[in-house]
Amino acid sequence: MVKEIQLRINLVEEAQPNILVQKSAGFLKIRVDDISGIKVLRKSIDARKPQIILNYKVAVYIKEPLPKTSQYHFNYQDVSNAKPIHIIGFGPAGMYAALRCIELGFKPIVFERGKNVQDRRRDIKAINQDHIVNEDSNYCFGEGGAGTYSDGKLYTRSLKRGDVRRIFENLVYHGATEQILIDAHPHIGTNKLPKVVQNIRETILKYGGEIHFETRVVDFTVKTGKIKSIQLQNGLEIPVCRVILATGHSARDIFYLLFKKKIALEAKSFAMGVRVEHPQHIIDSIQYHCKGDRNALLPAASYALVQQVNERGVYSFCMCPGGFIVPAATAMGEVVVNGMSPSKRNNLFANSGIVVEINADKDLYKYEQFGPLKGLEYQKDLEKLAFTAGGRTQSAPAQRLTDFVIGKLSNDLNPTSYQPGLNSAPLHSLLPKFIGSRLRKGFEAFGQKMKGYYTVEANVVGVESRTSSPVCIPRNDYLEHPEVSGLFPCGEGGGYAGGIVSAAMDGERCAEAAIKGL
Ligand SMILES: Cc1cc2nc3c(=O)[nH]c(=O)nc-3n(C[C@H](O)[C@H](O)[C@H](O)COP(=O)(O)OP(=O)(O)OC[C@H]3O[C@@H](n4cnc5c(N)ncnc54)[C@H](O)[C@@H]3O)c2cc1C
């Protein structure tokens, strides 16, 4: 017999061996010996009160063995000689589209402008140490896309868009820890992601798919409303029938290409702002009500904050406890910051994007001449501004949080995890008023919500500009572009995802749509 129950365990109990069995036996009023095993289904932390509680949902196996295998099976088959589906981009959307093609008996042929994870490492190092941004290989471009050197947080709100559990099981199948199946806020960590991505590549190759790295798609031809071929940077022209366009939100050349070809695009609402960095112990002490170090059984604390300011949302985005701020620009002449953390989340800093919602219909009137690309041009201008204010390298402009809010240039800055370094700059006056004034009010409000958050010990770092795509590539009910049959805009670049899991789910859906009628 199997019984699913909820247990509440305090930190003293958590430290005791076999506590889940003991507690389950007590809860079910059965003997400990009758329990043959326990499977943790969910684990979350309730830190609202000083007495911190761990909430467990467990399946108790009573006189019955624990099942050994997952209920998810991935029916990969040899597709070497199957009909091809062409996929542009090998981020989470492209990877999951390719895997799904193989399950469905079609051969994925992937073109990825960036390098494989190993070679990509060198370019990441060059950004951090030499301030050189390779426009094909960086934190956003390369094997695994923006998801590889990301934080690997797997939380998603897009539960209705697909089978989230299937995405997680597939990550576990490719080497991610089973813990992601349990945690309420699962996380893989930037140190573990490259191996998972590499394993996905190996599955695709093993079953007969093709992946072409360092192969940028630069053009395509459309005849009588159908996509006919794609053109590679090396001059090759590849005939195609079905193309999944999964190039991500930073592939500006793709947006420009579609615009130039007069293929319909739409401006999309998005968000921009700064990244704020606190010493992790400050966030721990606020969230866990502790002085000094947090309890060793607890992970680095996180937070999620939101505040309406003058009719726009100001909110925390991609919060990285125990993490690093990273330079996520995709070209020279721009500064873009983002965040990531290792699996142990054991770095000394907590960082988070704090961004302001930008309504594409109401807030970009000065950029109307750019049509559907108005948000993209606004985003570019902010990134150029950050580059100039940062000192024209990958150093980022920064200010102490309190100075930013009161409007004063910082004489000096706090230590930071951002490797290329920080440059003191008056972000309060440099950022467009629309963003800057809302951020300042938002930070004040956050200080009220989390006592200790508004502190001179935190830095704000500019700019957090790539939260999601400022452009939407439209698609119809069959997930095809309404004007180009055979072209399936997919993932975050199309405007259909906002993170690793939603991009992966969209990749699967696009693969299912692309094979129809082939
Ligand atoms: C530092 C950082 C941290 C992040 N942390 C998290 C997190 O913790 N959790 C989370 O859910 N999300 C996180 N994200 C966001 C997440 O990575 C993206 O939402 C996700 O990767 C989007 O997937 P995608 O496949 O749609 O696009 P992308 O991952 O952007 O992949 C697109 C791919 O297409 C390739 N490409 C672009 N143009 C071309 C072309 N012309 N020809 C060939 N290939 C091309 C690119 O090189 C890239 O590899 C983070 C992002 C960054 C940068």
The ligand as a Gaussian input file, in Angstrom:
#p B3LYP/6-31G(d) Opt

LIG

0 1
 C       23.109000      34.537000     -17.263000
 C       21.714000      34.017000     -17.486000
 C       21.061000      33.394000     -16.434000
 C       19.794000      32.859000     -16.607000
 N       19.219000      32.165000     -15.588000
 C       18.049000      31.518000     -15.803000
 C       17.493000      30.685000     -14.814000
 O       18.050000      30.511000     -13.747000
 N       16.321000      30.066000     -15.074000
 C       15.655000      30.232000     -16.258000
 O       14.592000      29.634000     -16.446000
 N       16.165000      31.015000     -17.221000
 C       17.341000      31.654000     -17.026000
 N       17.866000      32.432000     -18.009000
 C       17.089000      32.610000     -19.243000
 C       17.138000      31.347000     -20.106000
 O       18.461000      30.977000     -20.294000
 C       16.398000      31.584000     -21.390000
 O       15.061000      31.901000     -21.083000
 C       16.403000      30.363000     -22.297000
 O       17.705000      29.934000     -22.543000
 C       15.688000      30.656000     -23.609000
 O       15.789000      29.528000     -24.420000
 P       15.710000      29.592000     -26.002000
 O       16.097000      28.247000     -26.488000
 O       14.400000      30.129000     -26.420000
 O       16.785000      30.671000     -26.461000
 P       18.349000      30.766000     -26.160000
 O       18.708000      30.016000     -24.950000
 O       18.667000      32.207000     -26.223000
 O       19.027000      29.998000     -27.380000
 C       19.066000      30.521000     -28.669000
 C       20.231000      29.914000     -29.412000
 O       20.131000      30.280000     -30.775000
 C       21.438000      30.540000     -31.279000
 N       21.317000      31.449000     -32.429000
 C       20.942000      32.755000     -32.401000
 N       20.944000      33.250000     -33.662000
 C       21.336000      32.256000     -34.486000
 C       21.540000      32.167000     -35.890000
 N       21.322000      33.206000     -36.696000
 N       21.968000      31.004000     -36.396000
 C       22.197000      29.916000     -35.588000
 N       22.021000      29.954000     -34.245000
 C       21.583000      31.101000     -33.712000
 C       22.146000      31.177000     -30.107000
 O       23.541000      31.032000     -30.238000
 C       21.583000      30.403000     -28.926000
 O       22.393000      29.309000     -28.577000
 C       19.137000      32.992000     -17.863000
 C       19.800000      33.640000     -18.920000
 C       21.067000      34.153000     -18.737000
 C       21.755000      34.843000     -19.888000

